[in-house]
Amino acid sequence: MTPTMTVNSSANANRTTSFEVIVNSTLPDTAAPERDLAQWHQSVGLARQACARIFRDGGRPADAIRAFGLEADVTDWSKAVTLIAETLCTPAMQRAA
């Protein structure tokens, strides 16, 4: 059985599989206006690809989050993709001399 989620909350809501949310680039993303838009879209694409591989291997969203070294209680693939993309967009801290 493939997990499903509701894309919108109206009475006539469309049901899509979690995998479709990961790979379907037409579904809305959480935009990060303070970041470079090109970098954001590339990060979302990379996060979707990583999550799709983890999903294919039977993993859960929490497994994807842990693979990127994050600590969060995530049960939704779209939230996992967004968190990973935000992490990829965040500049690394510079090391002190």
C-alpha positions as CSV (number, residue, x, y, z in Angstrom):
1,M,0.0,0.0,0.0
2,T,1.4,3.4,-1.0
3,P,1.0,6.2,1.5
4,T,-1.2,9.1,0.4
5,M,-1.7,12.6,1.4
6,T,-4.2,15.4,0.7
7,V,-2.8,18.2,-1.5
8,N,-5.6,20.7,-0.6
9,S,-8.1,20.6,2.2
10,S,-11.3,21.2,0.2
11,A,-14.1,18.6,0.1
12,N,-13.1,17.7,-3.5
13,A,-9.4,17.2,-2.5
14,N,-7.1,15.4,-4.8
15,R,-5.3,12.4,-3.3
16,T,-1.7,11.9,-4.4
17,T,0.9,9.4,-3.3
18,S,3.8,10.6,-1.2
19,F,6.2,9.6,-4.0
20,E,4.3,11.9,-6.4
21,V,4.7,14.8,-4.0
22,I,8.5,14.2,-4.0
23,V,9.0,14.0,-7.8
24,N,6.2,16.3,-9.1
25,S,7.7,19.7,-9.6
26,T,4.3,21.3,-10.4
27,L,3.2,21.0,-6.8
28,P,3.8,24.2,-4.9
29,D,7.0,24.7,-2.9
30,T,7.5,26.7,0.2
31,A,9.2,29.7,-1.4
32,A,12.1,31.3,0.4
33,P,12.0,34.9,-0.9
34,E,15.1,36.0,1.1
35,R,17.3,33.5,-0.8
36,D,18.5,33.4,-4.4
37,L,15.6,31.9,-6.3
38,A,17.9,29.8,-8.6
39,Q,19.7,28.4,-5.7
40,W,16.4,27.6,-3.9
41,H,15.0,25.7,-7.0
42,Q,18.3,23.7,-7.3
43,S,18.2,22.8,-3.6
44,V,14.6,21.7,-3.9
45,G,15.4,19.5,-6.9
46,L,18.4,17.9,-5.1
47,A,16.3,17.4,-1.9
48,R,13.5,15.8,-4.0
49,Q,16.0,13.5,-5.7
50,A,17.5,12.4,-2.3
51,C,14.1,11.9,-0.8
52,A,12.9,9.8,-3.8
53,R,15.9,7.5,-3.4
54,I,15.2,7.0,0.3
55,F,11.5,6.5,-0.4
56,R,12.3,3.9,-3.1
57,D,14.5,2.0,-0.6
58,G,11.6,1.9,1.9
59,G,12.7,4.8,4.1
60,R,10.6,7.4,5.9
61,P,10.8,11.2,5.9
62,A,12.6,11.0,9.2
63,D,15.3,8.9,7.6
64,A,15.8,11.5,4.9
65,I,16.1,14.2,7.5
66,R,18.7,12.1,9.4
67,A,20.7,11.5,6.2
68,F,21.4,15.2,6.0
69,G,22.3,15.4,9.7
70,L,19.2,17.2,10.8
71,E,17.1,16.6,14.0
72,A,13.4,17.0,13.4
73,D,10.2,15.0,13.9
74,V,8.9,14.9,10.3
75,T,6.2,12.6,9.1
76,D,5.5,14.3,5.8
77,W,7.7,14.1,2.6
78,S,7.0,17.6,1.5
79,K,8.1,19.0,4.9
80,A,11.2,16.8,4.7
81,V,12.0,18.2,1.2
82,T,11.6,21.8,2.4
83,L,13.8,21.3,5.4
84,I,16.5,19.7,3.4
85,A,16.3,22.4,0.8
86,E,16.5,25.1,3.4
87,T,19.6,23.4,4.9
88,L,21.2,23.2,1.5
89,C,20.6,27.0,1.0
90,T,22.0,28.0,4.3
91,P,25.6,29.1,4.1
92,A,28.1,27.1,6.1
93,M,29.5,28.7,9.1
94,Q,33.1,29.9,8.6
95,R,35.7,28.3,10.8
96,A,37.5,30.4,13.4
97,A,41.2,30.7,12.9
